[in-house]
Amino acid sequence: MQKKEINENIVPEINYLVQRKCTPEWRIKRDPIDFYDITYVTAGSARYTIDGKEYAVNEGDLLCIPPGHTRAAVSLPERLMHCFAVNFSAYDIAGNPTRIPFPLLSHIGIRRDLIRYCHELTTAWVEKEPGYLIRTRGLLLLILHILFEHIVYNIDSSNRDYRIKKTCRHIAAHYAEKFSVKKVAKSTGLNPVYFGALFRQQTGLTFHQYVARIRVKNGENMLRSGEYKVCEAAEHCGYSDVFYFYKQFKRILGYAPSSCIPKRGG
């Protein structure tokens, strides 16, 4: 079965958000919604009714109710729910409504990184300091990015080893320099063999494959700017041999470097 294309060009417009500690009397009256309701449960439980069907929502669950659905909810007094909830509209960069491809109910567990961003988001929303609309939109996009990784792409970047994260940041900043597994492993305090195995396990690429990909992707950006020739981009990306750069570029991206250079107007 062919996979549906996923649109990541999402511009959220927040209508309401809250860090909620439910009381025994808490409830949402039955009503249709014209926005996305995303609720992340950090403790306790509640009972939601969506389009007439009941759902038990528990600690570690993520509820994503799309526009056009009817929702209602009540507390469970024996296990009062604590949650973060945000209501927002989702548009693409052209201003058209777009879809968030999450199931109605997912179990994502207790994610410390997600909770930290949720706290930051609610604080920024409540304080409403100058520029808060940009900040809250950015924080919501960070939250959606984590949820996309976990729910859509089945990736958990929170488990990446801090030494591998540090190495990847260093490569991104110094990609034109010469690297050796032995030298980089020493800087992390790891045995080179263990470092190489850990790097591949965490990134899905060998160390040298990762470096080549970062160099080539930067080379692609340079060429697309129209400011560099192929030989110049190769040199700026750490390749003394332009033919090797060409070979790596085509292997990784599937097309020749020269095809990235914008054509001059006649």
Rosetta blueprint (number, residue, H / E / L):
1 M L
2 Q L
3 K L
4 K L
5 E L
6 I L
7 N L
8 E L
9 N L
10 I L
11 V E
12 P E
13 E E
14 I E
15 N E
16 Y E
17 L E
18 V E
19 Q E
20 R E
21 K E
22 C L
23 T L
24 P L
25 E L
26 W L
27 R E
28 I E
29 K E
30 R E
31 D E
32 P E
33 I L
34 D L
35 F L
36 Y E
37 D E
38 I E
39 T E
40 Y E
41 V E
42 T E
43 A E
44 G L
45 S E
46 A E
47 R E
48 Y E
49 T E
50 I E
51 D L
52 G L
53 K E
54 E E
55 Y E
56 A E
57 V E
58 N E
59 E L
60 G L
61 D E
62 L E
63 L E
64 C E
65 I E
66 P L
67 P L
68 G L
69 H L
70 T E
71 R E
72 A E
73 A E
74 V E
75 S E
76 L L
77 P H
78 E H
79 R H
80 L L
81 M L
82 H E
83 C E
84 F E
85 A E
86 V E
87 N E
88 F E
89 S E
90 A E
91 Y E
92 D L
93 I L
94 A L
95 G L
96 N L
97 P E
98 T L
99 R L
100 I L
101 P L
102 F L
103 P L
104 L L
105 L E
106 S E
107 H E
108 I L
109 G L
110 I L
111 R L
112 R H
113 D H
114 L H
115 I H
116 R H
117 Y H
118 C H
119 H H
120 E H
121 L H
122 T H
123 T H
124 A H
125 W H
126 V H
127 E H
128 K L
129 E L
130 P L
131 G L
132 Y H
133 L H
134 I H
135 R H
136 T H
137 R H
138 G H
139 L H
140 L H
141 L H
142 L H
143 I H
144 L H
145 H H
146 I H
147 L H
148 F H
149 E H
150 H H
151 I H
152 V H
153 Y L
154 N L
155 I L
156 D L
157 S H
158 S H
159 N H
160 R L
161 D L
162 Y H
163 R H
164 I H
165 K H
166 K H
167 T H
168 C H
169 R H
170 H H
171 I H
172 A H
173 A H
174 H L
175 Y L
176 A L
177 E L
178 K L
179 F L
180 S L
181 V H
182 K H
183 K H
184 V H
185 A H
186 K H
187 S H
188 T H
189 G L
190 L L
191 N L
192 P H
193 V H
194 Y H
195 F H
196 G H
197 A H
198 L H
199 F H
200 R H
201 Q H
202 Q H
203 T H
204 G L
205 L L
206 T L
207 F H
208 H H
209 Q H
210 Y H
211 V H
212 A H
213 R H
214 I H
215 R H
216 V H
217 K H
218 N H
219 G H
220 E H
221 N H
222 M H
223 L H
224 R H
225 S H
226 G L
227 E L
228 Y L
229 K L
230 V H
231 C H
232 E H
233 A H
234 A H
235 E H
236 H H
237 C L
238 G L
239 Y L
240 S L
241 D L
242 V H
243 F H
244 Y H
245 F H
246 Y H
247 K H
248 Q H
249 F H
250 K H
251 R H
252 I H
253 L H
254 G L
255 Y L
256 A L
257 P H
258 S H
259 S H
260 C H
261 I L
262 P L
263 K L
264 R L
265 G L
266 G L
